[in-house]
Amino acid sequence: MDIRAAVVDLDGTVLSGDELIPGAAEALERIRESVEHVLFLTNNPTRPPEAYAEKLQDLGVLARPEEVITSCVATIDYLDAEHAGETVFPVAEESIVSQLRDAGVPLTDDATEADVVVAGYDREFHYHDMIAALRAFEHDGGEDVAFVGTDPDRTVPAPNGPVPGSGAIIRAVAGVADREPDAILGKPSQETVDLAAERLGVPAEECVLVGDRLDTDVAMGEKAGMTTILVRTGVTDERELAESEFTPNHVVDDLAAVPDLLDEFARNE
């Protein structure tokens, strides 16, 4: 099997909170020796690629901003393609809003001016945010107001256990508005598959995708036609693995086991 690129999840695969998972730095160094391209892909929309690259570099991991795609990057790319110049009402925390602003997305804090509602991770989400989102969808009948979510992750890892993620905010807005999102970006969306393929420039069958979640990482790899590798350092337990509709091609204990697997692929070409 000729593998030329590795798509690697971050939270739960490389990172646990703000710390490296043991063996991850050495594993990534060996992975880079085995493939031509490495792409870090995360459904965490709160940090821009530059911040992720800097964080990884501080931890001793080689990473460039152009090698990082976040769900916020995918959302901005989608807005540029499908809603260019339209006014966005964000239901998300400031870290996401600032990235939209920096990308030149027209923003408003007046829900009645919205052409698009973007919902995402928000650690200060409030009842009044649901009221505002409802007003956005109600004005002028609301039929022409688009509804976009940054990513589907309903929970995300935290030091004391999982906490609500972007998906929880999106479902709250969807519930009060009585409508489904027009698009949810991040893994495993087709838009994110296409964005990753564009960055890599490598056929999907020559890529591996490494991650800890079945419904996002493995699902995206299956959709794209990549070889999928599930690591056990994140959120997936044995019951979920047995019951999931998504089946990884390989299951390993951690990222440290991936380089040997790539070596095995190379021997079996």
Secondary structure, DSSP 8 states (H G I E B T S, - for coil): ----EEEE--BTTTEETTEE-TTHHHHHHHHHHH-SEEEEEES--SS-HHHHHHHHHHTT----GGGEEEHHHHHHHHHHHHSTT--EEEES-HHHHHHHHHTT--B-S-GGG-SEEEE---TT--HHHHHHHHHHHHGGGSTT-EEEES---SEE--TTS-EE-HHHHHHHHHHHHTS--SEE-STT-HHHHHHHHHHH-S-GGGEEEEES-IIIIIHHHHHHT-EEEEETTSS--HHHHHH-S---SEEESSGGGHHHHHHHHHHT-
